[in-house]
Amino acid sequence: MAASIVSHQYEIRERQYRARYPTVVDHVVEADGRPVGRLSIAVVDDGAVIVVVDLAVLPEAQGRGVASAVLSQLLAKADGH
């Protein structure tokens, strides 16, 4: 039953993301060549704005600067670097 509830919550969350941000794209976050998380971003206003819709890192990869590195890369991209 718990798995069913979690699956249902996931589906609802994904529908809400896509309803609000139709251009949302999911990316796998990697550290040391291993998948450790997910980044969902949407580019809106004809590319003028990047929205971080979701950023999640597995517990075993947390506290190592993974999410900070992802956000730093996004900021650099937004600044055109």
N, C-alpha and C positions, 0 to 999 in steps of 0.2 A: 504494500500500500504506500509506503514512504516513497518508493521509486516512482510510483504513478503520480504522486503529488509533485515531486521535484520535476518530473517530465512535463507536467501540465504547467507549472510555474515558468519553466524554460520557454515553452511554446508561447505563452502569453507575453512574456518579456520580449521575445523576438518579434512578435507581431506588433507590439507597441513601438519598438525601435524602428521597424520598417514603415509603420504608419506615419510616424513623426519625421523620419529621415529616410525617404525612399532611396537615396543614393548611398546608404550605409554599406560599407565593405568591411568584412572581417579579415584580420591578419593573424597569423600565428606568431607569437612572441617567442624568440629563441634565446637561450643563454648557453654558452659552451656547446653549440651545435645541437642542443636538445630543445624540444618544444616545452615551454614552461608557462605559457599563458596565451591570452587573446587580447587583441586590440580591435575595437570596432570604431571606425571613423566615417564621417560623412563630409563630403565637400559640398558646400552650399554657396549661394550668392555668386554663381558663375565662377567658382573657384576662389573667391575672395576670402572665404572663411572655411577653416577646418574645424569640425566639431568632434571632440572625443566623446563618443557615445558610451563606450564601455572600455575599461582596462582592468583585466584580472590576471593575477599571477598566482601560480600554485603555491601553497604554504611552504613547501620545501625550498622554493626559490625566492621567497620574500626576505627582505632585510639585506639583500645583496646589491641593491641599486638598479635592479632590472627595470622597474617601472620608471624610475628617474631617467634612465638612459633612453627609454622609449620616448618619454615626453621631451627630453632635450633634442632628440633627433627630429621630432615633429616641429619643435620651435625653430630649429635651424632650417628646416624645409620651408616653413612659413616665412622666415626671413629671407629666403632665397639663397641660402648658403649651400 
